[in-house]
Amino acid sequence: MSAPALRLGTRRSLLARTQSGHVADLVRARLGREVELVEVTTDGDRSQASNTSLVGSSSTGVFVSALRDALLADEVDLVVHSLKDLPTAPHAGLALAAVPTREDSRDVLVARDGLTLGELPVGSRLGTGSPRRAAQVAALGLGLEIVPIRGNIDTRVGKVTAGELDAVVLARAGLARIDRLDLVTETLDPLQVLPAPGQGALAVECRESDTDLVAALGEHLDDAGTRAAVLAERAVLATLEGGCSAPIGALGEVVEGEDGDELWVRAVALSPDGALSVRSSAAGRLDDAVGVGTRLGEEMLADGAGQLGQPGPVDTQTEQGEER
Ligand SMILES: NCc1[nH]cc(CCC(=O)O)c1CC(=O)O
């Protein structure tokens, strides 16, 4: 008798289904297991359906927690998250079984008339719901008006098409996954806009107690370079979260060094208006990814990253309000 089909829990949105379908294909091809997609309805999806505001709930990760609940209730065997939506703290009973090879981690501009950031006239309206994107775009000093927006990719792009906004900033990976890279008018250089920790990467999560599945996913789906990069980026974030509420960007990259692969990490913390920022970088070995990221975060705190925050209960780290 062959093993029963693995149940892969997924949200209903186009991006979620595409990501889940991609991992299901990898599992079929590399583990030789049958996979069945099981739809999990999240509070976030429900409140979108009823058009209720999500304000206040995105910080707790409604999209992530519904999938995790389904895992813990044994309704599904594995789930796929956008890694940048995962809280930095590990979840009891769950294992980050695999981090597959990531998509391009950069942010992109989708602007009217094919314009790039530098070509947008002063006073142009640029939409983003991400404090990290808002602060970094403001820091460029282009005189753009930053307009807070939320909603899924279609909703955000639709505001440009409708003429309500001149441009929006999105994750390139999201557009790539839904096959809409044709919308991109500029890919933003990480020297100007550093992506969110984990951006462009997927997290494959399952029950820690499913040790065979954890091992098989780790062996066949995990990409060591991607895992090292995102572990370092998340270690920067976790370290800064302790003493800093400022928006943070971080990007780890694996480069070939003289003695084999090296991990390079760049990070930025900014005041919400982008006027102040602390930037730093660090390098190290892939098997010391968490150490590299942690030391980088500590150095940024020593450089004053803890003094960049803002008053009020604004959750600057979540970018989930933008997805849905
Ligand atoms: N902001 C929410 C979000 N969470 C994950 C993605 C897709 C890209 C990724 O996997 O990093 C997006 C869309 C975006 O940022 O434009």
The ligand as a Gaussian input file, in Angstrom:
#p B3LYP/6-31G(d) Opt

LIG

0 1
 N        3.109000      42.399000       2.097000
 C        2.494000      41.156000       2.160000
 C        3.216000      40.084000       1.414000
 N        3.634000      38.987000       2.066000
 C        4.247000      38.172000       1.139000
 C        4.177000      38.782000      -0.094000
 C        4.696000      38.178000      -1.328000
 C        6.167000      38.352000      -1.516000
 C        7.029000      37.520000      -0.616000
 O        6.861000      36.290000      -0.560000
 O        7.894000      38.080000       0.038000
 C        3.511000      39.996000       0.057000
 C        3.177000      40.962000      -1.001000
 C        4.039000      42.204000      -1.071000
 O        4.792000      42.519000      -0.162000
 O        3.921000      42.932000      -2.091000

